């Protein structure tokens, strides 16, 4: 074992090694079916932890992953590398890949290169078809994407007598804004109604008009 690697790093490497060893050699490991169960094993030399440390050395940065270049081959010095979690996740065999002019690219990398979100990419595929989208990517003619609205841009603004305090993105019917009327009544409202001027006061003020006692008191105090 190398004396140049400090004990803390040795512990981290040991965890990587045992995790790799267990999923390749222990049928009771929950990941065995995707590794040892399909013929992915450690090379004979790496069955010895000291040899593993000698070949991989110190981790280049915190949080890096030991990745297999070829997912159909086992763990060995020739087939392993230290890489970022993103690269490791993109190299998984269950990812969807596309043949492009830049080579074989997994879906997440293709989406990133196109500057799309997953939803925008899905809509582009539904609208144009997979072959057409890939062709437009190869020709640098990325399909137009729907602009992602910044829902926070109108928070704090006032529309008539309504002040928008916050936005609720979890509503099943679309984003809704928590608002407060000058009379003190609180409710929720859609972005469409705010921007189109379809709602400028709470339902109570709208229904009662100047007969609303709370509305009168607000008006007097603001004078």
ZIGI-V181498 format. One record per residue. N is the residue number from 0. NEAR is the number of other ideal C-beta (glycine too) atoms within 8 Angstrom. Layout:
BEGIN
N/NEAR ; N/NEAR
END
This chain:
BEGIN
0/8 ; 1/7 ; 2/4 ; 3/4 ; 4/11 ; 5/5 ; 6/5 ; 7/6 ; 8/10 ; 9/11 ; 10/8 ; 11/9 ; 12/14 ; 13/9 ; 14/8 ; 15/9 ; 16/12 ; 17/8 ; 18/8 ; 19/11 ; 20/11 ; 21/10 ; 22/13 ; 23/14 ; 24/8 ; 25/10 ; 26/6 ; 27/4 ; 28/9 ; 29/3 ; 30/7 ; 31/14 ; 32/6 ; 33/8 ; 34/10 ; 35/13 ; 36/8 ; 37/7 ; 38/6 ; 39/11 ; 40/9 ; 41/12 ; 42/10 ; 43/5 ; 44/10 ; 45/13 ; 46/8 ; 47/7 ; 48/8 ; 49/7 ; 50/10 ; 51/12 ; 52/14 ; 53/9 ; 54/9 ; 55/10 ; 56/7 ; 57/7 ; 58/9 ; 59/5 ; 60/5 ; 61/4 ; 62/5 ; 63/11 ; 64/10 ; 65/11 ; 66/11 ; 67/12 ; 68/8 ; 69/6 ; 70/7 ; 71/4 ; 72/9 ; 73/11 ; 74/13 ; 75/11 ; 76/9 ; 77/4 ; 78/10 ; 79/11 ; 80/6 ; 81/9 ; 82/9 ; 83/7 ; 84/8 ; 85/6 ; 86/10 ; 87/11 ; 88/9 ; 89/10 ; 90/12 ; 91/8 ; 92/5 ; 93/3 ; 94/11 ; 95/5 ; 96/8 ; 97/11 ; 98/6 ; 99/11 ; 100/5 ; 101/5 ; 102/6 ; 103/7 ; 104/11 ; 105/12 ; 106/11 ; 107/9 ; 108/9 ; 109/13 ; 110/11 ; 111/7 ; 112/9 ; 113/9 ; 114/6 ; 115/9 ; 116/7 ; 117/7 ; 118/6 ; 119/11 ; 120/14 ; 121/8 ; 122/10 ; 123/12 ; 124/10 ; 125/5 ; 126/7 ; 127/8 ; 128/7 ; 129/7 ; 130/6 ; 131/8 ; 132/13 ; 133/11 ; 134/8 ; 135/11 ; 136/13 ; 137/8 ; 138/6 ; 139/5 ; 140/5 ; 141/9 ; 142/9 ; 143/4 ; 144/10 ; 145/6 ; 146/4 ; 147/6 ; 148/6 ; 149/5 ; 150/9 ; 151/6 ; 152/6 ; 153/10 ; 154/11 ; 155/6 ; 156/7 ; 157/7 ; 158/9 ; 159/8 ; 160/10 ; 161/15 ; 162/8 ; 163/16 ; 164/9 ; 165/7 ; 166/11 ; 167/10 ; 168/6 ; 169/4 ; 170/9 ; 171/3 ; 172/4 ; 173/6 ; 174/10 ; 175/11 ; 176/16 ; 177/12 ; 178/12 ; 179/9 ; 180/14 ; 181/9 ; 182/13 ; 183/7 ; 184/11 ; 185/7 ; 186/9 ; 187/8 ; 188/11 ; 189/9 ; 190/11 ; 191/7 ; 192/9 ; 193/14 ; 194/7 ; 195/6 ; 196/8 ; 197/5 ; 198/10 ; 199/7 ; 200/11 ; 201/11 ; 202/7 ; 203/11 ; 204/16 ; 205/8 ; 206/6 ; 207/9 ; 208/8 ; 209/6 ; 210/5 ; 211/11 ; 212/6 ; 213/11 ; 214/13 ; 215/9 ; 216/8 ; 217/10 ; 218/8 ; 219/7 ; 220/6 ; 221/6 ; 222/4
END
